[in-house]
Structures are given as structure tokens and as C-alpha cells.
Amino acid sequence: MHISNTLALAAAEDWAMYWRTGVDARLGVQVDEREAISVAAPSVFDQRILDAQQWELYGAADISKRLSSGLLAAGTRLSSTTQSSNLSNSTEQESGVSAFVGYRHALSPTWALSGYISHGYRVPSLTERFYRGETPRGQVLGDPDLRSEHANNVDVSLHYKALSSAFYLSVFQHDIQHYIEQITLSPSLQQYRNLDRAKIAGVNYQLSHKFSAVGFDVELKLGGQWLTGEDNTGAPIADIVPAQHRMSLSVYAGNSEGFVALTHRSASDDSVPGELPTNSVNVLSIGYNYALTPAWQLSLNVTNITDAYYVTSRDDLAPYARGQQWVFGTEYQF
């Protein structure tokens, strides 16, 4: 349940404020573990390994003001979270405050530079705190005494927007205290633990350009991301996605729209427990959409045209991606 409203603060030199408050609840979060010779056979054993709930009460407010040279914004959020397990009769209650301030400065009518600093936190999930059972990796243990992650974040971005072109470049860094990681204790046992510190940094970029060619409207898009992550000892951390870039070309003609897209995922050879090196891969996709009427559309999408064979992530149990796939679709709005 949430309540929110927007206020114009004329008495405070036209500051605008957006506030919200509410209650979030996750109830009856349960996991059962069952072992049997077959689906129809009686269970060798059947036990509940997770039975928990979470309540969160929060209040937040953001304020912003347009200046002659740009936009200034700031905000804060206060919350109280209660998590409890019915199996261990344990309850954890935490309160936290997050806040941010950002400024977007207009360098010219088409260029802008923005900066953003913030402090945030993440309460451990119910799985990270209370789960104790078997998974494809073996036995995984939660830790009721996990501390919440706290992060200091910095982001600097450059923006460009004109009639037919747009460009965006962002450089960011997250310095996270009490980072939660799944640690391998033995080949068949893992546990969620707090690391002293982790640092994640990266670069995002997006570029688009619209033009006309041989009577068609065309849009070219290019975007991607580089990420790095390491713990307080300088060792790589898990779940850092390899660099990825995507280029697409869309063509518009009357009621028709078609596109071709090429996605490149770089190779990654960081040595991380529970992850494997991955090779670089290129995935080609195409699509076509036709509007029979303003309300009725037909579409055809073909993904992984070259039938590239690759795993979906660095996880050592990651599945292989789908091969070549054809999808016909229709959509009608009324």
C-alpha cells in the first residue's frame, strides 16, 4: 500500500516536492525440499527449508528546482524492515537512510553535463538470511546475522540531444561496505557472507542517429557497457557481466518497420569461484512489424540467426542460450 503526492512549494522559490510513504509486505515465502525415486513415488523425505516473511515501512521525499543553467535535485528515504523466520523463530529488524543529490548543467542548447552522488543500502534477502537447503550447487546456508550492504555512489554523465541525434556517456563507481557474496566453503557447501568491502565501476554509452535513405526513414543505434568489480583484497567478485555492445539498424516505411541487430559480448577470463571463463560471442537478430490497422499488428522476430553456441553467463552452471529461434506474433488493442 502506497500513498504519494506532488507539491509546488511557491514559498520556497518554486521548489517542487514529491513525497511518498507506504508499506511493503512479502508473506508466506516458503520453499519445500522433497526427494523421491520418481515423481509418482512416495517421498523419501519431504521437509520445509524456508518459511519467512518481510515487512517494510518507508517514507521518502524528493525535491527539485529548475535553475537558469540546469536542474538541481535531492532526496532522502527512511525505512524500517522486519524479517522473520517461522522455522528458527528468529527476527531481524533494521532501519536505514538513503539520500542523493544531483545537478544537471546545460553547457549549450544541445549539450549537458550531470553529476550525481548518493548513499544507499540493501537489506539481505530472505534467501540470504534464512535459506538452508540443497541446490544444484550443493548445500547453501543463509546467515541470519548478515549485515545490510551500504554503498556510496558517484556518477558523472555527458548528454547530447539534437533534432536527429542523441548521445549519452556515463562513468560511475559504487563503493559497497559489507558486500554480500556466496562463499564456497567446500565443493558441496556454500554460505552467504559479508565481505569487508567491494568496489564496482563501469562505463555506459548510448548513441542514436536518424536519417533518410532511398525514401526510407532509418535509425542507427549503438550502446554498451564495461564493468569491473573487486573486493577489498583486489580479487574479482562474482556476477560481473562481461563487456557487451549492441548495434541496431531500424527502417521505417509506412505501416512497416524492420530491424537488424548485432550484439557482441566480450570474452572474460577472471578467476572467480563458481564461475568459468567465457569466450566472445556475436549474436545476430532481425525483426519485422506490420500494422494491418492502427489497432492490429503482425510481427516476425528471428533471434540468434547464426545459431551461435554460448552460455548465458559466467556461472559454472549457466545454461546454454537458445539457438536460432523464429517467433511469429500478433497484437490487437481495443
N, C-alpha and C positions, 0 to 999 in steps of 0.2 A: 504494500500500500504506500502510495507516494502522493505528496501534495507539493505544488510548486506555483510560483508566480513571478512576474517581471514588474519591476518598479522603475519609474523615471524619477530620479532624485533632483528636482529642479533647485532645491535649496542647497544642493552640494555641487553647483556649477555643472548641471546636466550630466551627472554620472548616471549610468544605467545599472541596475542591480537585478540579478536573477537568483532567487533563493529556492531551496527545496529541502524537504525533510521526509522521512519515511521509515518503514520497517521492511526488511527483507527476511524471509524465513525459508530454510530448507529442512523439511521434516520427513521422517521415515526413510532416511538414507540407509539402505540395507544391502548387504552382499551375503549370499549363501554359497558355501562350498560343498560340492557333492561329488562323490566318487562311486562309480558303478562299472560293471563289466560292459554293459551296453545301455542304451537309452531306456529300453523297456525293462531292464533287470532291476531288482531291488538294490537300494544304495548300500555300498559297503560302509560308508559313513556319510552323514549329512549334518553340517554344522553352520551356524551363522558366524561370520568373521567380521562383520561391520554392521553396527546398528547405532546411528548417531543422528544428531540434529544441530542446526546452527540458527541463531537469531542475530540480526544486526539492526541497531537503531542508529540513524545518522541524521546530521543536519549540515547543510553546505550553502555557501553564498559566493557568487562571482560578481565582480564589478568591472565596468569598462567605461572608457571615455575617449571620444574621438578628439584628437588634437590637430592643429594645423598641419603638422608634419607626419601624422600617423595615428596609431591606435594603441592605447595603454590598457592592459587588463590584469586583474589579480583575483585570487580566490582562495578559499580555505574550506576544509571539510573535517568534521569531527564525528567519530563513530565509536560505538561500543559494540563488541562482538562477543557472544557467548556460544561456546561449542561444548557439547556433552556427549558421552558415550554411555549407552544403556548396558553394554557388556562389562565395562570396567568400573561403572559408576563414578567416572571422573568428569570434572567440569573445568573448562578453561575460559577465563573472561579477560579480555584485553580492550583497551581504549587507545585510540591513535588519532593524530592530527596530520593532515597533509595540506600543503599550500603551494601556490605558484604565483609567479609574476612574469609578465611578458610584454614586450614592446615591439611594434611593427613600424618601421620608419620608412616613409616614402622618399626614395632617392630621386625619383623623377616620375612622370605620369605612368611609366611602364615598369620601372624597377623599384623593388622594395627589399629592405633588409630587416630581419626579425631575430630577436633573441628571447630565450625562454629558460628560466631556471625554476626548479621545483624540488620539493621534498615529498616523498610518498612512502607508503608502506603496504605490505601484503601479509595478511593473516594466513598461517598454514591452512591448507585444505583439510577436510575431514579425513581424506585418504592418508595424507601425510602424517596426521596426528594419530589416527586410531586403527588404520588397516593393519591386520596381522593374518596373512594367509598366503596361499600358493598362487603364483602367476607363471606365465611362460618362462620367466627368468629364474624361477625358483621361489623360495620363500621371501616375502617382503614384509618388513616390520615398520610400522609407524612409530612415532615418538611423541607421546603426549607433552613432553617438556620442550618441544621446538619453540624457538623464539620467532617472532614476526620479522620478515625482511624489512629493512629500511633503506631507501635509496635517495641519493642526491643526484639530480639530473640536470644536464646542460644541453641546450640545443640552439644552434645558430643556422639560419636559413636565408637563402637568397632567392628572390622571386622575380619573374619577368612575365608580363602578360600584355600582349598586343592584340590587334584585331584577328590575326590568323595564326599567331604563335604563342606558346607558353613554355616556361622553363622553371624548374624548381630544383634546388640543391640544398640538402640538409646534412649537417655534421653534428653528431650527438655522442654523449657519453653518459653512462649510468654507473655510479659508484654504489654498490649494494653491500650493506653490512648484514651479517647473519644469513647469507645466501643459503637457500635450502637445496641440497643436492642428494641424489640417491646414490649412496656409497656401497660398493661391493665389499662385503666382509669375507666372503668365501665364494667358490664357484656356484653355490646353491643358496646363498643368503645375502640379502641386501637390506639396507636400512636407510631411512631418511635422516639426514643430519644437517646441522647448521655449519657452514663454513664460516671462517672468520670474516672473509671479505671476497667479493668478486667484482670485476670491472668488465663492462660490456661497452664497446664503442663501435660506431659504424657511420656509413655514408649512404644516403638515399638520393636518387636523382630521377627526374621525370622531364621528358621533352615531348612536345607535340607541335605539329605544323600542318595547317590546312592549305590546300591549293587546288587548282583546277587543271585537268589534263584530258585532252581529246574529248571534251564535252562532259566529263565526269567530275564530281566533287570528291576529293581524295584527302584523307587524313593519315599522317605518319606519326606513330607514337614510339617512344623509346624510354625504357625505365629499368631501374635495377637497384641492387643493394650489395654492399660489402659489410660484413660483420666480423668482429673479433671478440673473444671473451677469455678471461683468465682469472684464476683465483689469486689469493694473497701470496702464493709462492711463485707465481708466474706460469703455472701449468694451465693448459687449456681446460675449459669446462665443457660439460656436455650440452647438447641441444643448440649449438651454434650452427645456423644454417649456412652452407657454402654460398659463396657469391653467386648471384643469379641476375640475369639480364633478359629482357623481353623486348622484341621489336615487332610491331604490327603495322599493317597497311590496310586501311579500310577504304572501300569505294562505294559511293552513293549515286544512284541513278533512279529517279522517280520513286517507284514503290519498292525498289530493290536495294539491298545492302549486302556486300560481301567483304570478307576479310581474309587475310593470311597472316599468321603469326609464327615467329620463331623464338623459342625460349632456350637460353643457354645456361646450364648450371655447371659451375667450375668444379674441378677436382678438389678433393680435400684429403689431406694425409695427416692431420693432427692425431696424436696418440692420446685417446681418451678411453677410460674403462667403460665397457658396454657399447662402444661404437667402433665402426670399421672404416678404413679409408674408402673413398668413393671416387670413381672415375668421372671425368667430364662427360656431359651428355647434351645433345641438341635435340629438341622436340619441335616438330613442325605440325601446325594445325591450320585448318581452313574452316570457313563457315559462310552460309548464305541465308538471308532472310528476305521473304517476300510478303508484302501486305496485300492480301486479296481485297480487303476493305479496311477502313480506319480501325475497326474493332477485331478483325480476324487476320492472323499472321501465320505463315508457314516457315519452318526453318530446317536447315540441314547443317550439322556440325560433324567434322571428321577430326578426331584428335590422334596425335602420335601417328601421323601418316607413314613415316618411315619404319614404324614398328620397332622403335628403339627399346633395348632391353636394359633396364636400370632399376635400382632400388629407390624407394621413395624418400629415404633419409639415411643418415649415417648410423642409425640404431642397428645393432648387430642382429636384431630380429625383425628388421623392417621388411615388409612385403615388397615384391616387385610391382612396378607400375603396370597399369593396363597396357596392352598392346594397341594396335590400330583399332579404333572404335568409331562406328557410324551411329549417329543419333538423329532421327527424324522427329520433329516436334510441331505441334500446332497450339496456338493460343487464341482464345476468344474472350473479349472483355464485354461485359453487359451490366 
